[in-house]
Structures are given as C-alpha cells and as structure tokens.
Amino acid sequence: MENARALDDRLRKIIKEVSDSTGREMKQHLVEDLVQKVEQNNLNELKQFLMTLNRALKKI
C-alpha cells in the first residue's frame, strides 16, 4: 500500500513537471508568434508609409 502511494506521488510530480514545462513552451511559442505578427505589421505600415511618401515626392 505504501509503495502504491509513493508511486502515485512520484507520478503526480512527474505529470506536474511535464505539464509546467509544456505550459512554458506553449507560452514561449505564443509570445514568439505575437512578436512576429507585430514585426510584420510594423513592416507593412512602414512599407505603406514609404509608398505614400514616394507618391508625395513624385507630385512635388
């Protein structure tokens, strides 16, 4: 009976560690995806601004 409890405790600890590790990895991937989207959005806005500036300069 004690062996079963000890095994159960060890399994719970292992599951918690794996879960925590997986959660951290998921958070890291989400943050990386968010940063990539923000950078892409900034790049698109910069391109649009430069194209607008280019058109304005051509009119001058």
Long-range contacts (C-beta under 8 A, 24 or more apart in sequence): none
